[in-house]
Amino acid sequence: MATAYKILGQSAPTANTAATLYTVPSATEAIVSALTICNRGNAAATYRIAFIPSGESLANEHYFAYETSVGAFDTTSADTKFGLATGDEVSIYASTADLTFIVSGVELT
């Protein structure tokens, strides 16, 4: 198996809309090792992060973080060790368009 350490996804999503940050490619497994959320705005904001198994729609049981606050001009990180299979997704949601999300980890092919 080949191992690639990398940024898996980066996004500054539209406010108040769930968006896909990363989908595991076919014939690949992934390990998410870090999630970083940066608030570029001058007011506190909230965010959501969910891990959605392949073939499922976003539901309450998928949330890792829900309405979590990040301060104005602040950055927060979460060290994780989530294993994902082909087609699994990392979904994000922001209360403002001022948030940037970065997910990093390892892809195994």
ROLO-394777 format. One line per 8 residues: number of its first residue (from 1); their letters; for each residue x, y, z of N, C-alpha, C. Coordinates in pm, whole numbers, padded with zeros to 5 digits. Each point is the difference from the previous one (the first is absolute). Layout:
BEGIN
NUM) a) X/Y/Z/X/Y/Z/X/Y/Z | ...
% end
This chain:
BEGIN
1) mataykil) 00083/-00119/00000/-00083/00119/00000/00087/00125/00000 | -00034/00094/-00087/00069/00128/-00003/-00061/00093/00104 | 00084/00080/00064/-00045/00093/00103/00035/00141/-00043 | -00098/00091/00002/00023/00139/-00037/-00050/00090/00113 | 00092/00070/00066/-00034/00097/00104/-00029/00131/-00071 | -00117/00060/00027/-00035/00118/-00077/-00115/00079/00061 | -00023/00117/-00057/-00122/00075/00027/-00108/-00069/-00081 | -00104/-00046/00068/-00107/-00073/-00066/-00106/00094/-00058
9) gqsaptan) -00015/00116/00062/-00099/00095/-00050/00015/00136/00066 | -00038/00103/-00076/-00001/00138/00050/-00124/00067/-00057 | -00069/00080/00083/-00120/00066/-00049/-00034/00121/00086 | -00056/00101/-00064/-00061/00115/00067/-00145/00000/-00048 | -00086/-00079/00065/-00136/-00022/-00052/-00092/00120/00014 | -00107/-00006/-00077/-00108/00097/00012/-00062/-00012/00138 | -00044/00110/00056/-00062/-00001/00133/-00129/-00080/00000 | -00024/-00071/00110/-00126/-00069/00027/-00037/-00107/-00102
17) taatlytv) 00102/-00065/-00056/-00023/-00107/-00098/00098/-00112/00026 | -00049/-00123/00014/00090/-00114/00015/00075/-00021/-00131 | 00130/-00027/00011/00085/-00019/-00117/00094/-00118/00024 | 00039/-00066/-00105/00096/-00110/00011/00141/00056/-00002 | 00076/-00030/00103/00140/00043/00008/00091/-00103/-00066 | -00034/-00129/00016/00084/-00107/-00055/-00083/-00125/-00019 | 00022/-00068/-00111/-00058/-00132/-00026/00113/-00095/-00031 | 00003/-00114/00065/00106/-00098/-00023/-00015/-00056/-00142
25) psateaiv) 00107/00010/-00081/-00007/-00049/-00138/-00017/-00152/-00007 | -00036/-00049/-00118/-00018/-00144/-00019/00132/-00073/00021 | -00010/-00123/00044/00116/-00087/00027/00098/00063/00100 | -00053/00079/00092/00083/00073/00096/-00064/-00006/00138 | 00083/-00003/00102/-00042/00021/00138/00073/00124/00049 | -00052/00065/00102/00063/00121/00052/-00005/00001/00151 | 00098/00067/00058/00001/00027/00143/00009/00151/00016 | -00105/00057/00059/00000/00144/00028/00076/00020/00130
33) salticnr) 00105/00083/-00004/00081/00020/00120/-00017/00138/00061 | -00047/00098/-00077/-00017/00135/00055/-00106/00077/-00076 | -00076/00078/00073/-00097/00092/-00056/00031/00138/00056 | 00009/00100/-00088/00028/00136/00043/-00109/00092/-00053 | -00049/00087/00087/-00101/00097/-00037/00054/00139/00033 | 00004/00086/-00101/00051/00137/00016/-00114/00098/-00023 | -00020/00091/00095/-00100/00105/-00015/00071/00126/-00047 | -00025/00039/-00124/00061/00118/-00059/-00080/00127/00029
41) gnaaatyr) -00113/-00015/00067/-00089/00112/00025/00019/00065/00136 | -00065/00115/00017/00015/00077/00124/-00112/-00027/00101 | -00071/-00111/-00017/-00103/-00042/00096/00011/-00151/00020 | -00037/-00045/00119/00000/-00145/00026/-00095/-00069/-00097 | 00027/-00126/-00028/-00082/-00079/-00092/-00013/-00142/00054 | -00092/-00076/-00055/-00014/-00140/00037/00017/-00088/-00123 | 00033/-00127/00028/00020/-00095/-00110/-00047/-00138/00041 | -00016/-00084/-00102/-00035/-00141/00019/00094/-00084/-00087
49) iafipsge) 00034/-00118/00049/00079/-00097/-00076/-00066/-00135/00016 | -00017/-00071/-00110/-00060/-00132/00004/00080/-00096/-00086 | 00003/-00126/00042/00061/-00108/-00076/-00114/-00088/-00048 | -00020/-00007/-00131/-00115/-00069/-00057/00046/-00125/-00075 | -00046/-00118/00043/00035/-00123/-00071/-00054/00000/-00143 | 00071/-00065/-00088/-00039/-00011/-00140/-00144/-00049/-00013 | -00076/00067/-00085/-00137/-00041/-00027/-00103/00055/00098 | 00044/00069/00104/-00094/00057/00098/-00016/00150/-00021
57) slanehyf) -00111/00052/00048/-00023/00145/-00001/00031/00055/00138 | 00035/00127/00006/00034/00065/00126/-00112/-00018/00102 | 00037/-00049/00120/-00096/-00023/00108/00067/00032/00133 | -00078/00010/00105/00051/00038/00132/00116/-00085/00047 | -00002/-00130/-00027/00106/-00090/00050/00136/00021/-00068 | 00007/00082/-00102/00126/00021/-00073/00084/00117/00054 | -00055/00080/00090/00071/00121/00043/00115/-00029/00095 | 00114/00063/-00029/00118/00001/00085/00000/00129/00083
65) ayetsvga) -00047/00109/-00062/-00013/00130/00066/-00130/00063/-00048 | -00073/00066/00092/-00128/00058/-00037/-00017/00135/00070 | -00017/00104/-00079/-00015/00136/00051/00114/00036/00095 | 00119/-00041/-00035/00120/00030/00078/00048/00140/-00036 | 00038/00077/00099/00038/00140/-00021/00150/00017/-00024 | 00031/00093/-00088/00138/00044/-00021/-00003/00153/00002 | 00092/00058/00078/00001/00145/00018/00043/00078/-00123 | -00025/00128/00004/00042/00090/-00108/00150/-00010/-00020
73) fdttsadt) 00043/-00006/-00123/00142/-00006/-00037/00074/-00108/00079 | -00065/-00114/00020/00059/-00109/00077/00005/-00127/-00083 | 00084/-00092/00042/00013/-00130/-00065/-00009/-00109/00105 | -00070/-00107/-00033/-00011/-00113/00091/00033/-00127/-00078 | 00053/-00098/00070/00036/-00127/-00064/-00048/-00117/00084 | -00024/-00110/-00067/-00036/-00124/00068/00087/-00111/-00055 | 00078/-00061/00086/00077/-00118/-00041/-00096/-00118/00005 | -00005/-00074/-00108/-00092/-00112/-00010/00073/-00121/-00053
81) kfglatgd) -00064/-00112/00005/00051/-00123/-00061/-00120/-00076/-00055 | -00069/00060/-00096/-00117/-00062/-00061/00041/-00075/-00125 | -00035/-00128/-00007/00023/-00079/-00119/-00122/00009/-00091 | 00025/00023/-00128/-00109/00014/-00097/00020/-00098/-00115 | -00109/-00051/-00051/00003/-00094/-00112/-00038/00072/-00130 | 00018/-00068/-00111/-00037/00055/-00130/-00141/00058/00003 | -00014/00124/-00047/-00131/00064/-00007/-00046/00071/00124 | 00067/-00020/00114/-00035/00073/00122/00030/00148/-00020
89) evsiyast) -00075/00086/00069/00015/00144/-00016/00024/00071/00133 | 00070/00112/-00009/00010/00096/00110/-00084/00119/-00044 | -00103/00032/00077/-00092/00108/-00032/00022/00115/00099 | -00014/00123/-00050/00019/00118/00083/-00118/00095/-00016 | -00014/00088/00098/-00106/00101/-00001/00054/00117/00082 | -00021/00122/-00048/00047/00120/00070/-00113/00102/00011 | -00004/00071/00111/-00103/00102/00020/00031/00128/-00077 | 00121/00009/-00053/00042/00117/-00077/00095/-00045/-00110
97) adltfivs) 00012/00080/-00104/00092/-00032/-00109/00145/00034/00037 | 00025/00042/00124/00134/00037/00044/00083/-00117/00053 | -00053/-00121/-00002/00074/-00115/00053/00070/-00077/-00111 | 00122/-00043/00029/00077/-00087/-00088/00022/-00131/00073 | -00019/-00112/-00071/00018/-00134/00055/00113/-00070/-00074 | 00086/-00069/00074/00106/-00081/-00059/-00001/-00134/00070 | 00000/-00108/-00078/00009/-00134/00054/00125/-00065/-00059 | 00079/-00061/00088/00122/-00067/-00047/00005/-00140/00054
105) gvelt) 00082/-00082/-00064/00011/-00138/00042/00077/-00084/-00099 | -00039/-00125/-00010/00071/-00099/-00082/-00100/-00070/-00091 | 00037/-00015/-00126/-00074/-00086/-00092/00078/-00126/-00025 | -00069/-00114/00006/00061/-00130/-00022/-00061/-00061/-00125 | 00086/-00030/-00097/-00050/-00057/-00127/00067/-00131/-00029
% end
